[in-house]
Amino acid sequence: MQLHQLRYFTAVAEVRHFTQAADLVGITQPSLSKQIHALETDLGAPLFERVRGNIALTAAGEVLLPLATRILADVDTATREVQELVGLRRGRVRLGATPSLATSLAPPVLRRFRDAHPTVDLKVEESGSQDLVRDLLRGDLDLALIIMPAQGADPGLRVDPILQESLVVASVGEVPTASASGELRITDLRDQPMVMFREGYDLRDATIEACRAAGFEPTFAVDGGEMDAVLSFVEAGLGIALVPGIVLARRPGVRITPLAPPGVRRTIAVARRRDVVPTHAGRELRRILLDYVQSAIDRDDLPPGVDPR
């Protein structure tokens, strides 16, 4: 008894027609009939009979059908589970992250993933959320750590909020308008020269929207930088910038001034395409990411300025 014979048998049992069953399994009708006959010979009993021109199961066929169906289902399950295992040994996962998250949240998550699955290829893209959303939608990324836009997520994405982060003012010295508590209001930035991120960075949009909501247009001293460039321009004294506090951990030359409540808070989310089934490696990376975040929340060990969702 061969597995392919059981597949042919269940096909005939399903459609009750040899020619249609042959089309269903992709072989010729004579070949299918030959294999059914061989199966009947091995079992020592006929499986089908013709009743008034129709194909019907014999008593032996009725007994075999549920057993054959279960055997084939078990084989399919075994094949799928082995393929998933192989996928995590030889697969690839493409992760996108904003610059602040690529240097804070992504490294420990990727370390855990690499320890668990050392042979899976990792590709990381660091960019602004708008660029990452575009790359997700066109299939260039499997997963991305993004900032939720104020207008809501693209309907083509499944987006799961995981954390919130607060923006701070980065400068090389004390901003003159800081209050006695050491906090700044957005209105205090009205006359301050700013170093601005390039188009496509959600930090650019967040800064401009916050200033406009406070009733003024920001003044740009330098316009168009990436994260490292913006922080270097701040260090050089060219202006101030609104940035996540977590990116300043290794910038001892930059002063951090918090914003007075309500400040500017952003929602960190993990996103993927809604209409695409995730790869095995992509699902595993997402699981490890969410486990790491929950573990950090439980230990009260989130980076400065980051809070549970």
Buried (B, 14 or more C-beta within 10 A) or exposed (E): EEEEBBBBBBBBBEBEBBEBBBBBBEBEBEEBBEBBEBBBEEBEBBBBEEEEEEBEBBEBBEBBBEEBBEBBEEEEEEEEEEEBEEBBEEBEBBBBBBBBBBBBBBEBBBEBBEEEBEEBEBEBBBBBBBBBBBBBBEEBBBBBBBBBBEEEBBEEBBBBEBBBBBBBBBBBEEBEBBEEEEBBBBEBBBEBBBBBBBEBBBBBBBBBEBBEEBEEEBBBBBEBBBBEBBBBBBBEEBBBBBBBBBBBEEBEEBBBBBBBEEBBBBBBBBBBBBEBEBBBBBBBBBEBBBEBBEEBBEEEEBBBBBEEE
